[in-house]
Amino acid sequence: MRWWFACFGLVGASVAAEAAWFTVTGNPEDSLVNTVQVDPVAIKVTGERRIMNLRVSRSQDRANWEGVPYRSYDARVAFDCRAKKGEYLFARFYMAPLWQGEAHKTTDYSEKPRPMRFLSIEPNPADRIIRAACHASGQ
């Protein structure tokens, strides 16, 4: 019986984690606008480095730096507070907006991180996200 309650608690925690997304720009219910969200709870903090989840939905079809087509993606990002930069470590790309359906491409960038940029989103939220991530860690 305790096992059942423990499993129920984990399901509740995952639902709560889903609700934790902070919208930096856009609207997570409108597929026609560019939306950037950050999970404000860091996965890991080591010195001046902070690892967090981020997700992006674009207003129209795009291709990433490798030519991978997508409309939305979720990613794990490493923030270097000393260098004031964010880099993608992992990403899942979706053909539909708002992270709908199955990811069609999953890429691990941990060996060669890619810079966190938001081309064609105005105002560009990259610096604001980096400042907030580093401020939250006391950097």
N, CA, C and O atoms as a GROMACS GRO file, in nm:
protein
  556
    1MET      N    1   0.082  -0.119   0.000
    1MET     CA    2   0.000   0.000   0.000
    1MET      C    3   0.087   0.126   0.000
    1MET      O    4   0.056   0.223  -0.069
    2ARG      N    5   0.196   0.125   0.077
    2ARG     CA    6   0.285   0.241   0.078
    2ARG      C    7   0.344   0.266  -0.061
    2ARG      O    8   0.362   0.381  -0.102
    3TRP      N    9   0.374   0.157  -0.132
    3TRP     CA   10   0.430   0.170  -0.266
    3TRP      C   11   0.334   0.247  -0.356
    3TRP      O   12   0.377   0.333  -0.432
    4TRP      N   13   0.203   0.218  -0.347
    4TRP     CA   14   0.103   0.286  -0.428
    4TRP      C   15   0.102   0.435  -0.397
    4TRP      O   16   0.095   0.517  -0.488
    5PHE      N   17   0.109   0.471  -0.267
    5PHE     CA   18   0.110   0.612  -0.230
    5PHE      C   19   0.237   0.681  -0.281
    5PHE      O   20   0.233   0.796  -0.324
    6ALA      N   21   0.349   0.610  -0.277
    6ALA     CA   22   0.474   0.667  -0.328
    6ALA      C   23   0.463   0.694  -0.478
    6ALA      O   24   0.505   0.800  -0.525
    7CYS      N   25   0.406   0.600  -0.553
    7CYS     CA   26   0.388   0.620  -0.698
    7CYS      C   27   0.293   0.736  -0.725
    7CYS      O   28   0.317   0.817  -0.814
    8PHE      N   29   0.186   0.745  -0.647
    8PHE     CA   30   0.091   0.854  -0.663
    8PHE      C   31   0.161   0.988  -0.638
    8PHE      O   32   0.135   1.085  -0.709
    9GLY      N   33   0.249   0.992  -0.538
    9GLY     CA   34   0.324   1.114  -0.509
    9GLY      C   35   0.414   1.154  -0.623
    9GLY      O   36   0.428   1.273  -0.653
   10LEU      N   37   0.477   1.056  -0.690
   10LEU     CA   38   0.564   1.086  -0.804
   10LEU      C   39   0.484   1.142  -0.921
   10LEU      O   40   0.529   1.234  -0.989
   11VAL      N   41   0.366   1.087  -0.944
   11VAL     CA   42   0.282   1.139  -1.051
   11VAL      C   43   0.243   1.282  -1.020
   11VAL      O   44   0.246   1.368  -1.108
   12GLY      N   45   0.206   1.309  -0.897
   12GLY     CA   46   0.171   1.445  -0.856
   12GLY      C   47   0.287   1.540  -0.872
   12GLY      O   48   0.268   1.654  -0.912
   13ALA      N   49   0.407   1.493  -0.840
   13ALA     CA   50   0.526   1.578  -0.853
   13ALA      C   51   0.552   1.612  -1.000
   13ALA      O   52   0.592   1.724  -1.031
   14SER      N   53   0.530   1.515  -1.090
   14SER     CA   54   0.556   1.544  -1.232
   14SER      C   55   0.454   1.644  -1.286
   14SER      O   56   0.489   1.728  -1.368
   15VAL      N   57   0.330   1.636  -1.240
   15VAL     CA   58   0.229   1.733  -1.282
   15VAL      C   59   0.265   1.871  -1.229
   15VAL      O   60   0.254   1.970  -1.300
   16ALA      N   61   0.309   1.876  -1.102
   16ALA     CA   62   0.350   2.005  -1.044
   16ALA      C   63   0.469   2.062  -1.119
   16ALA      O   64   0.478   2.183  -1.141
   17ALA      N   65   0.562   1.974  -1.159
   17ALA     CA   66   0.679   2.021  -1.233
   17ALA      C   67   0.637   2.080  -1.367
   17ALA      O   68   0.696   2.179  -1.412
   18GLU      N   69   0.536   2.021  -1.431
   18GLU     CA   70   0.487   2.073  -1.557
   18GLU      C   71   0.432   2.214  -1.539
   18GLU      O   72   0.449   2.300  -1.626
   19ALA      N   73   0.367   2.239  -1.427
   19ALA     CA   74   0.307   2.370  -1.402
   19ALA      C   75   0.410   2.475  -1.364
   19ALA      O   76   0.375   2.593  -1.351
   20ALA      N   77   0.535   2.435  -1.345
   20ALA     CA   78   0.637   2.528  -1.297
   20ALA      C   79   0.698   2.614  -1.407
   20ALA      O   80   0.780   2.701  -1.376
   21TRP      N   81   0.663   2.595  -1.533
   21TRP     CA   82   0.724   2.674  -1.640
   21TRP      C   83   0.694   2.822  -1.622
   21TRP      O   84   0.580   2.862  -1.598
   22PHE      N   85   0.799   2.903  -1.636
   22PHE     CA   86   0.786   3.049  -1.630
   22PHE      C   87   0.796   3.102  -1.773
   22PHE      O   88   0.893   3.075  -1.843
   23THR      N   89   0.696   3.176  -1.816
   23THR     CA   90   0.694   3.230  -1.952
   23THR      C   91   0.774   3.360  -1.956
   23THR      O   92   0.737   3.460  -1.894
   24VAL      N   93   0.884   3.358  -2.030
   24VAL     CA   94   0.971   3.474  -2.045
   24VAL      C   95   0.914   3.568  -2.150
   24VAL      O   96   0.913   3.690  -2.132
   25THR      N   97   0.866   3.511  -2.258
   25THR     CA   98   0.802   3.589  -2.365
   25THR      C   99   0.702   3.501  -2.436
   25THR      O  100   0.719   3.379  -2.442
   26GLY      N  101   0.598   3.560  -2.491
   26GLY     CA  102   0.499   3.485  -2.567
   26GLY      C  103   0.382   3.438  -2.483
   26GLY      O  104   0.352   3.493  -2.377
   27ASN      N  105   0.315   3.335  -2.534
   27ASN     CA  106   0.195   3.280  -2.471
   27ASN      C  107   0.192   3.130  -2.497
   27ASN      O  108   0.178   3.090  -2.612
   28PRO      N  109   0.204   3.047  -2.393
   28PRO     CA  110   0.209   2.902  -2.414
   28PRO      C  111   0.078   2.840  -2.462
   28PRO      O  112   0.070   2.719  -2.482
   29GLU      N  113  -0.025   2.922  -2.481
   29GLU     CA  114  -0.152   2.872  -2.534
   29GLU      C  115  -0.179   2.922  -2.676
   29GLU      O  116  -0.283   2.891  -2.734
   30ASP      N  117  -0.086   2.999  -2.731
   30ASP     CA  118  -0.104   3.056  -2.865
   30ASP      C  119   0.008   3.008  -2.957
   30ASP      O  120   0.123   3.050  -2.943
   31SER      N  121  -0.027   2.922  -3.050
   31SER     CA  122   0.074   2.865  -3.141
   31SER      C  123   0.123   2.963  -3.246
   31SER      O  124   0.217   2.933  -3.320
   32LEU      N  125   0.061   3.080  -3.254
   32LEU     CA  126   0.098   3.177  -3.357
   32LEU      C  127   0.200   3.281  -3.310
   32LEU      O  128   0.235   3.370  -3.387
   33VAL      N  129   0.247   3.269  -3.186
   33VAL     CA  130   0.347   3.363  -3.135
   33VAL      C  131   0.472   3.286  -3.092
   33VAL      O  132   0.466   3.167  -3.062
   34ASN      N  133   0.585   3.356  -3.089
   34ASN     CA  134   0.708   3.298  -3.036
   34ASN      C  135   0.698   3.295  -2.884
   34ASN      O  136   0.669   3.397  -2.821
   35THR      N  137   0.722   3.178  -2.826
   35THR     CA  138   0.712   3.162  -2.681
   35THR      C  139   0.840   3.098  -2.629
   35THR      O  140   0.890   3.000  -2.684
   36VAL      N  141   0.894   3.156  -2.522
   36VAL     CA  142   1.011   3.100  -2.454
   36VAL      C  143   0.975   3.083  -2.308
   36VAL      O  144   0.928   3.177  -2.243
   37GLN      N  145   0.996   2.962  -2.256
   37GLN     CA  146   0.969   2.932  -2.116
   37GLN      C  147   1.090   2.868  -2.051
   37GLN      O  148   1.168   2.798  -2.116
   38VAL      N  149   1.106   2.895  -1.921
   38VAL     CA  150   1.215   2.838  -1.843
   38VAL      C  151   1.156   2.772  -1.719
   38VAL      O  152   1.066   2.826  -1.656
   39ASP      N  153   1.209   2.655  -1.685
   39ASP     CA  154   1.175   2.594  -1.557
   39ASP      C  155   1.266   2.662  -1.455
   39ASP      O  156   1.387   2.643  -1.461
   40PRO      N  157   1.212   2.740  -1.362
   40PRO     CA  158   1.296   2.816  -1.270
   40PRO      C  159   1.372   2.733  -1.168
   40PRO      O  160   1.459   2.785  -1.098
   41VAL      N  161   1.341   2.605  -1.158
   41VAL     CA  162   1.410   2.518  -1.063
   41VAL      C  163   1.530   2.455  -1.134
   41VAL      O  164   1.512   2.377  -1.228
   42ALA      N  165   1.649   2.488  -1.090
   42ALA     CA  166   1.770   2.436  -1.153
   42ALA      C  167   1.781   2.285  -1.131
   42ALA      O  168   1.746   2.234  -1.025
   43ILE      N  169   1.830   2.215  -1.232
   43ILE     CA  170   1.857   2.073  -1.222
   43ILE      C  171   1.982   2.051  -1.139
   43ILE      O  172   1.990   1.958  -1.058
   44LYS      N  173   2.081   2.138  -1.160
   44LYS     CA  174   2.210   2.124  -1.092
   44LYS      C  175   2.278   2.260  -1.085
   44LYS      O  176   2.274   2.338  -1.180
   45VAL      N  177   2.342   2.288  -0.971
   45VAL     CA  178   2.421   2.409  -0.954
   45VAL      C  179   2.558   2.366  -0.904
   45VAL      O  180   2.570   2.300  -0.801
   46THR      N  181   2.663   2.403  -0.979
   46THR     CA  182   2.800   2.372  -0.941
   46THR      C  183   2.882   2.499  -0.959
   46THR      O  184   2.910   2.541  -1.071
   47GLY      N  185   2.920   2.560  -0.847
   47GLY     CA  186   2.997   2.685  -0.855
   47GLY      C  187   2.919   2.790  -0.931
   47GLY      O  188   2.808   2.826  -0.893
   48GLU      N  189   2.978   2.840  -1.039
   48GLU     CA  190   2.914   2.944  -1.121
   48GLU      C  191   2.841   2.886  -1.242
   48GLU      O  192   2.808   2.959  -1.335
   49ARG      N  193   2.816   2.758  -1.240
   49ARG     CA  194   2.747   2.690  -1.350
   49ARG      C  195   2.612   2.640  -1.300
   49ARG      O  196   2.601   2.580  -1.193
   50ARG      N  197   2.510   2.665  -1.379
   50ARG     CA  198   2.373   2.629  -1.343
   50ARG      C  199   2.310   2.558  -1.463
   50ARG      O  200   2.317   2.609  -1.575
   51ILE      N  201   2.249   2.441  -1.442
   51ILE     CA  202   2.184   2.365  -1.547
   51ILE      C  203   2.032   2.377  -1.528
   51ILE      O  204   1.980   2.350  -1.420
   52MET      N  205   1.962   2.417  -1.635
   52MET     CA  206   1.817   2.437  -1.627
   52MET      C  207   1.749   2.387  -1.755
   52MET      O  208   1.813   2.371  -1.859
   53ASN      N  209   1.618   2.364  -1.744
   53ASN     CA  210   1.538   2.328  -1.861
   53ASN      C  211   1.474   2.453  -1.921
   53ASN      O  212   1.437   2.546  -1.850
   54LEU      N  213   1.463   2.451  -2.053
   54LEU     CA  214   1.407   2.564  -2.127
   54LEU      C  215   1.328   2.506  -2.243
   54LEU      O  216   1.361   2.399  -2.294
   55ARG      N  217   1.224   2.575  -2.285
   55ARG     CA  218   1.151   2.530  -2.404
   55ARG      C  219   1.106   2.650  -2.486
   55ARG      O  220   1.079   2.758  -2.434
   56VAL      N  221   1.100   2.626  -2.617
   56VAL     CA  222   1.073   2.732  -2.714
   56VAL      C  223   0.971   2.682  -2.816
   56VAL      O  224   0.983   2.570  -2.866
   57SER      N  225   0.872   2.764  -2.844
   57SER     CA  226   0.778   2.736  -2.953
   57SER      C  227   0.782   2.856  -3.047
   57SER      O  228   0.767   2.971  -3.004
   58ARG      N  229   0.803   2.830  -3.175
   58ARG     CA  230   0.816   2.938  -3.272
   58ARG      C  231   0.684   2.962  -3.345
   58ARG      O  232   0.600   2.873  -3.357
   59SER      N  233   0.667   3.084  -3.394
   59SER     CA  234   0.544   3.124  -3.463
   59SER      C  235   0.534   3.061  -3.602
   59SER      O  236   0.425   3.056  -3.660
   60GLN      N  237   0.646   3.015  -3.655
   60GLN     CA  238   0.646   2.950  -3.786
   60GLN      C  239   0.759   2.848  -3.792
   60GLN      O  240   0.846   2.846  -3.705
   61ASP      N  241   0.757   2.765  -3.894
   61ASP     CA  242   0.859   2.661  -3.909
   61ASP      C  243   0.998   2.723  -3.917
   61ASP      O  244   1.018   2.829  -3.976
   62ARG      N  245   1.094   2.654  -3.856
   62ARG     CA  246   1.233   2.700  -3.854
   62ARG      C  247   1.324   2.579  -3.877
   62ARG      O  248   1.278   2.465  -3.884
   63ALA      N  249   1.453   2.607  -3.888
   63ALA     CA  250   1.556   2.503  -3.891
   63ALA      C  251   1.665   2.546  -3.795
   63ALA      O  252   1.698   2.665  -3.786
   64ASN      N  253   1.722   2.450  -3.722
   64ASN     CA  254   1.829   2.485  -3.629
   64ASN      C  255   1.962   2.498  -3.703
   64ASN      O  256   1.966   2.489  -3.826
   65TRP      N  257   2.071   2.520  -3.630
   65TRP     CA  258   2.204   2.542  -3.687
   65TRP      C  259   2.254   2.422  -3.767
   65TRP      O  260   2.348   2.436  -3.845
   66GLU      N  261   2.194   2.304  -3.748
   66GLU     CA  262   2.232   2.185  -3.824
   66GLU      C  263   2.137   2.157  -3.940
   66GLU      O  264   2.150   2.057  -4.010
   67GLY      N  265   2.039   2.246  -3.958
   67GLY     CA  266   1.941   2.227  -4.063
   67GLY      C  267   1.823   2.140  -4.022
   67GLY      O  268   1.741   2.103  -4.107
   68VAL      N  269   1.813   2.105  -3.894
   68VAL     CA  270   1.702   2.023  -3.846
   68VAL      C  271   1.575   2.109  -3.841
   68VAL      O  272   1.573   2.212  -3.773
   69PRO      N  273   1.470   2.069  -3.912
   69PRO     CA  274   1.346   2.147  -3.909
   69PRO      C  275   1.274   2.128  -3.775
   69PRO      O  276   1.281   2.022  -3.714
   70TYR      N  277   1.207   2.234  -3.731
   70TYR     CA  278   1.129   2.225  -3.607
   70TYR      C  279   1.029   2.338  -3.602
   70TYR      O  280   1.039   2.436  -3.676
   71ARG      N  281   0.935   2.324  -3.514
   71ARG     CA  282   0.842   2.433  -3.480
   71ARG      C  283   0.855   2.465  -3.332
   71ARG      O  284   0.830   2.578  -3.290
   72SER      N  285   0.893   2.362  -3.252
   72SER     CA  286   0.917   2.385  -3.110
   72SER      C  287   1.025   2.289  -3.062
   72SER      O  288   1.053   2.188  -3.128
   73TYR      N  289   1.084   2.320  -2.949
   73TYR     CA  290   1.183   2.230  -2.889
   73TYR      C  291   1.188   2.252  -2.739
   73TYR      O  292   1.151   2.358  -2.688
   74ASP      N  293   1.234   2.147  -2.669
   74ASP     CA  294   1.267   2.164  -2.528
   74ASP      C  295   1.412   2.125  -2.514
   74ASP      O  296   1.464   2.043  -2.589
   75ALA      N  297   1.478   2.186  -2.416
   75ALA     CA  298   1.623   2.171  -2.408
   75ALA      C  299   1.673   2.180  -2.265
   75ALA      O  300   1.606   2.234  -2.176
   76ARG      N  301   1.791   2.127  -2.245
   76ARG     CA  302   1.866   2.145  -2.121
   76ARG      C  303   1.977   2.243  -2.153
   76ARG      O  304   2.051   2.226  -2.250
   77VAL      N  305   1.990   2.347  -2.070
   77VAL     CA  306   2.085   2.455  -2.096
   77VAL      C  307   2.178   2.471  -1.977
   77VAL      O  308   2.136   2.467  -1.862
   78ALA      N  309   2.307   2.490  -2.006
   78ALA     CA  310   2.407   2.520  -1.903
   78ALA      C  311   2.435   2.669  -1.908
   78ALA      O  312   2.467   2.724  -2.013
   79PHE      N  313   2.422   2.734  -1.793
   79PHE     CA  314   2.452   2.877  -1.781
   79PHE      C  315   2.586   2.893  -1.711
   79PHE      O  316   2.605   2.841  -1.601
   80ASP      N  317   2.677   2.963  -1.775
   80ASP     CA  318   2.807   2.997  -1.716
   80ASP      C  319   2.794   3.141  -1.669
   80ASP      O  320   2.798   3.235  -1.749
   81CYS      N  321   2.779   3.159  -1.538
   81CYS     CA  322   2.753   3.292  -1.483
   81CYS      C  323   2.874   3.384  -1.492
   81CYS      O  324   2.858   3.505  -1.504
   82ARG      N  325   2.993   3.330  -1.487
   82ARG     CA  326   3.113   3.413  -1.501
   82ARG      C  327   3.124   3.467  -1.644
   82ARG      O  328   3.150   3.586  -1.663
   83ALA      N  329   3.103   3.380  -1.743
   83ALA     CA  330   3.113   3.421  -1.884
   83ALA      C  331   2.984   3.485  -1.935
   83ALA      O  332   2.981   3.540  -2.045
   84LYS      N  333   2.878   3.479  -1.855
   84LYS     CA  334   2.748   3.535  -1.893
   84LYS      C  335   2.698   3.479  -2.027
   84LYS      O  336   2.668   3.553  -2.120
   85LYS      N  337   2.692   3.345  -2.032
   85LYS     CA  338   2.642   3.281  -2.154
   85LYS      C  339   2.563   3.155  -2.118
   85LYS      O  340   2.579   3.097  -2.011
   86GLY      N  341   2.479   3.116  -2.211
   86GLY     CA  342   2.402   2.993  -2.199
   86GLY      C  343   2.432   2.904  -2.319
   86GLY      O  344   2.447   2.953  -2.431
   87GLU      N  345   2.440   2.773  -2.295
   87GLU     CA  346   2.469   2.679  -2.403
   87GLU      C  347   2.377   2.557  -2.392
   87GLU      O  348   2.352   2.506  -2.283
   88TYR      N  349   2.328   2.513  -2.508
   88TYR     CA  350   2.245   2.394  -2.513
   88TYR      C  351   2.330   2.269  -2.491
   88TYR      O  352   2.435   2.253  -2.554
   89LEU      N  353   2.283   2.181  -2.402
   89LEU     CA  354   2.349   2.053  -2.378
   89LEU      C  355   2.272   1.939  -2.443
   89LEU      O  356   2.330   1.836  -2.480
   90PHE      N  357   2.141   1.957  -2.457
   90PHE     CA  358   2.052   1.852  -2.506
   90PHE      C  359   1.927   1.919  -2.561
   90PHE      O  360   1.881   2.019  -2.505
   91ALA      N  361   1.871   1.866  -2.668
   91ALA     CA  362   1.746   1.924  -2.721
   91ALA      C  363   1.662   1.817  -2.789
   91ALA      O  364   1.714   1.723  -2.850
   92ARG      N  365   1.531   1.835  -2.778
   92ARG     CA  366   1.432   1.752  -2.849
   92ARG      C  367   1.351   1.846  -2.937
   92ARG      O  368   1.295   1.945  -2.889
   93PHE      N  369   1.344   1.814  -3.066
   93PHE     CA  370   1.278   1.900  -3.164
   93PHE      C  371   1.145   1.839  -3.208
   93PHE      O  372   1.134   1.719  -3.233
   94TYR      N  373   1.043   1.926  -3.217
   94TYR     CA  374   0.908   1.885  -3.254
   94TYR      C  375   0.868   1.957  -3.383
   94TYR      O  376   0.906   2.073  -3.403
   95MET      N  377   0.793   1.890  -3.468
   95MET     CA  378   0.744   1.952  -3.591
   95MET      C  379   0.623   2.041  -3.563
   95MET      O  380   0.593   2.131  -3.642
   96ALA      N  381   0.553   2.016  -3.453
   96ALA     CA  382   0.433   2.093  -3.418
   96ALA      C  383   0.469   2.201  -3.316
   96ALA      O  384   0.566   2.188  -3.243
   97PRO      N  385   0.390   2.308  -3.312
   97PRO     CA  386   0.412   2.411  -3.210
   97PRO      C  387   0.371   2.361  -3.072
   97PRO      O  388   0.301   2.261  -3.059
   98LEU      N  389   0.417   2.432  -2.970
   98LEU     CA  390   0.377   2.408  -2.831
   98LEU      C  391   0.406   2.265  -2.785
   98LEU      O  392   0.330   2.210  -2.705
   99TRP      N  393   0.514   2.205  -2.836
   99TRP     CA  394   0.566   2.077  -2.788
   99TRP      C  395   0.465   1.964  -2.801
   99TRP      O  396   0.460   1.874  -2.718
  100GLN      N  397   0.384   1.970  -2.907
  100GLN     CA  398   0.280   1.869  -2.930
  100GLN      C  399   0.337   1.753  -3.011
  100GLN      O  400   0.428   1.771  -3.093
  101GLY      N  401   0.283   1.635  -2.988
  101GLY     CA  402   0.323   1.517  -3.062
  101GLY      C  403   0.456   1.463  -3.014
  101GLY      O  404   0.506   1.500  -2.908
  102GLU      N  405   0.512   1.375  -3.093
  102GLU     CA  406   0.640   1.313  -3.060
  102GLU      C  407   0.756   1.398  -3.114
  102GLU      O  408   0.745   1.460  -3.220
  103ALA      N  409   0.864   1.400  -3.040
  103ALA     CA  410   0.985   1.466  -3.090
  103ALA      C  411   1.036   1.386  -3.210
  103ALA      O  412   1.041   1.264  -3.206
  104HIS      N  413   1.074   1.455  -3.317
  104HIS     CA  414   1.124   1.385  -3.436
  104HIS      C  415   1.276   1.379  -3.437
  104HIS      O  416   1.335   1.305  -3.517
  105LYS      N  417   1.341   1.456  -3.351
  105LYS     CA  418   1.488   1.457  -3.345
  105LYS      C  419   1.530   1.490  -3.203
  105LYS      O  420   1.480   1.585  -3.143
  106THR      N  421   1.621   1.411  -3.150
  106THR     CA  422   1.677   1.434  -3.017
  106THR      C  423   1.828   1.438  -3.033
  106THR      O  424   1.887   1.349  -3.094
  107THR      N  425   1.891   1.542  -2.979
  107THR     CA  426   2.035   1.559  -2.997
  107THR      C  427   2.103   1.590  -2.864
  107THR      O  428   2.056   1.673  -2.786
  108ASP      N  429   2.214   1.522  -2.840
  108ASP     CA  430   2.297   1.544  -2.722
  108ASP      C  431   2.414   1.634  -2.763
  108ASP      O  432   2.499   1.592  -2.842
  109TYR      N  433   2.417   1.755  -2.710
  109TYR     CA  434   2.524   1.850  -2.742
  109TYR      C  435   2.626   1.862  -2.630
  109TYR      O  436   2.709   1.953  -2.631
  110SER      N  437   2.621   1.772  -2.532
  110SER     CA  438   2.706   1.788  -2.414
  110SER      C  439   2.856   1.787  -2.448
  110SER      O  440   2.935   1.849  -2.377
  111GLU      N  441   2.895   1.718  -2.554
  111GLU     CA  442   3.036   1.717  -2.594
  111GLU      C  443   3.075   1.844  -2.669
  111GLU      O  444   3.191   1.886  -2.665
  112LYS      N  445   2.978   1.905  -2.736
  112LYS     CA  446   3.003   2.028  -2.812
  112LYS      C  447   2.881   2.119  -2.797
  112LYS      O  448   2.799   2.128  -2.888
  113PRO      N  449   2.867   2.185  -2.680
  113PRO     CA  450   2.749   2.269  -2.655
  113PRO      C  451   2.730   2.377  -2.761
  113PRO      O  452   2.827   2.431  -2.816
  114ARG      N  453   2.604   2.408  -2.788
  114ARG     CA  454   2.567   2.510  -2.885
  114ARG      C  455   2.519   2.635  -2.812
  114ARG      O  456   2.452   2.623  -2.709
  115PRO      N  457   2.551   2.754  -2.861
  115PRO     CA  458   2.510   2.877  -2.791
  115PRO      C  459   2.358   2.894  -2.788
  115PRO      O  460   2.289   2.865  -2.886
  116MET      N  461   2.308   2.940  -2.674
  116MET     CA  462   2.166   2.969  -2.660
  116MET      C  463   2.137   3.102  -2.726
  116MET      O  464   2.183   3.207  -2.680
  117ARG      N  465   2.062   3.098  -2.835
  117ARG     CA  466   2.025   3.218  -2.909
  117ARG      C  467   1.878   3.206  -2.946
  117ARG      O  468   1.824   3.096  -2.954
  118PHE      N  469   1.817   3.316  -2.969
  118PHE     CA  470   1.677   3.318  -3.011
  118PHE      C  471   1.666   3.412  -3.130
  118PHE      O  472   1.615   3.524  -3.118
  119LEU      N  473   1.713   3.366  -3.245
  119LEU     CA  474   1.713   3.449  -3.365
  119LEU      C  475   1.570   3.486  -3.403
  119LEU      O  476   1.480   3.402  -3.396
  120SER      N  477   1.550   3.608  -3.442
  120SER     CA  478   1.421   3.662  -3.488
  120SER      C  479   1.316   3.676  -3.379
  120SER      O  480   1.198   3.695  -3.411
  121ILE      N  481   1.354   3.667  -3.253
  121ILE     CA  482   1.259   3.696  -3.145
  121ILE      C  483   1.296   3.833  -3.090
  121ILE      O  484   1.408   3.854  -3.043
  122GLU      N  485   1.202   3.925  -3.096
  122GLU     CA  486   1.225   4.062  -3.048
  122GLU      C  487   1.124   4.098  -2.940
  122GLU      O  488   1.004   4.077  -2.960
  123PRO      N  489   1.168   4.150  -2.827
  123PRO     CA  490   1.309   4.164  -2.790
  123PRO      C  491   1.368   4.027  -2.758
  123PRO      O  492   1.300   3.940  -2.705
  124ASN      N  493   1.495   4.010  -2.790
  124ASN     CA  494   1.562   3.883  -2.770
  124ASN      C  495   1.579   3.857  -2.620
  124ASN      O  496   1.638   3.940  -2.550
  125PRO      N  497   1.528   3.744  -2.569
  125PRO     CA  498   1.531   3.719  -2.425
  125PRO      C  499   1.659   3.654  -2.371
  125PRO      O  500   1.666   3.627  -2.251
  126ALA      N  501   1.759   3.627  -2.455
  126ALA     CA  502   1.876   3.552  -2.411
  126ALA      C  503   1.946   3.615  -2.290
  126ALA      O  504   1.967   3.548  -2.190
  127ASP      N  505   1.982   3.743  -2.299
  127ASP     CA  506   2.053   3.808  -2.188
  127ASP      C  507   1.968   3.812  -2.062
  127ASP      O  508   2.019   3.794  -1.952
  128ARG      N  509   1.840   3.837  -2.078
  128ARG     CA  510   1.750   3.841  -1.962
  128ARG      C  511   1.744   3.705  -1.892
  128ARG      O  512   1.744   3.699  -1.769
  129ILE      N  513   1.738   3.597  -1.969
  129ILE     CA  514   1.734   3.463  -1.911
  129ILE      C  515   1.864   3.433  -1.838
  129ILE      O  516   1.862   3.379  -1.728
  130ILE      N  517   1.976   3.468  -1.898
  130ILE     CA  518   2.107   3.444  -1.835
  130ILE      C  519   2.117   3.522  -1.704
  130ILE      O  520   2.160   3.467  -1.603
  131ARG      N  521   2.079   3.650  -1.706
  131ARG     CA  522   2.084   3.730  -1.582
  131ARG      C  523   1.996   3.669  -1.473
  131ARG      O  524   2.038   3.661  -1.358
  132ALA      N  525   1.876   3.628  -1.509
  132ALA     CA  526   1.784   3.570  -1.410
  132ALA      C  527   1.837   3.438  -1.356
  132ALA      O  528   1.830   3.414  -1.235
  133ALA      N  529   1.890   3.353  -1.442
  133ALA     CA  530   1.944   3.224  -1.397
  133ALA      C  531   2.061   3.245  -1.302
  133ALA      O  532   2.072   3.176  -1.201
  134CYS      N  533   2.147   3.339  -1.335
  134CYS     CA  534   2.265   3.363  -1.251
  134CYS      C  535   2.230   3.439  -1.124
  134CYS      O  536   2.291   3.418  -1.020
  135HIS      N  537   2.132   3.527  -1.131
  135HIS     CA  538   2.088   3.599  -1.012
  135HIS      C  539   2.027   3.502  -0.911
  135HIS      O  540   2.050   3.513  -0.790
  136ALA      N  541   1.950   3.406  -0.961
  136ALA     CA  542   1.886   3.307  -0.874
  136ALA      C  543   1.989   3.223  -0.801
  136ALA      O  544   1.962   3.172  -0.692
  137SER      N  545   2.107   3.207  -0.861
  137SER     CA  546   2.210   3.127  -0.796
  137SER      C  547   2.304   3.212  -0.713
  137SER      O  548   2.401   3.161  -0.657
  138GLY      N  549   2.277   3.342  -0.704
  138GLY     CA  550   2.360   3.430  -0.623
  138GLY      C  551   2.485   3.478  -0.693
  138GLY      O  552   2.575   3.531  -0.627
  139GLN      N  553   2.495   3.459  -0.826
  139GLN     CA  554   2.616   3.499  -0.900
  139GLN      C  555   2.603   3.641  -0.948
  139GLN      O  556   2.695   3.692  -1.013
   0.00000   0.00000   0.00000
